[in-house]
Amino acid sequence: MAMAMAMAMAWRQILFINKNTISTPYSTPPFARFFSKSIPYEVKVGIPEFLNGIGKGVETHVAKLESEIGDFHKLLVTRTLKLKKLGVPCKHRKLILKYTHKYQLGLWRPRAQPVKP
């Protein structure tokens, strides 16, 4: 009986210690230690930096989108029909909408230096 109680208390301590070390908000994320250097990001993001960051031919529409939409925050809420009326092809519309959604969620930002192919 005493052995079972000691074992239960030991497990309780192990679980309590692991729970506290994992749930601390200031601990290092699990995979952060595997990356040696951080990725450089743009400080100011506008329409040209955003479209150049996407790449894949989308950067050809920089002048058109800057003149028609004007503001980067308006681009973030632009719908597909507006892009279609501006003459942006379907493949590029999909990329723009995909990356604007990722940008709004904080999952993606354009790099400071473009990726070399």
Sequence and secondary structure as in RCSB ss.txt:
>XXXX:A:sequence
MAMAMAMAMAWRQILFINKNTISTPYSTPPFARFFSKSIPYEVKVGIPEFLNGIGKGVETHVAKLESEIGDFHKL
LVTRTLKLKKLGVPCKHRKLILKYTHKYQLGLWRPRAQPVKP
>XXXX:A:secstr
 HHHHHHHHHHHHHHHHHHHHHH TTS  TTGGG SS   B SS  HHHHHHHH TTGGGGHHHHHHHT SHHHH
HT  HHHHHHTT  HHHHHHHHHHHHHHHHTS   BSS    
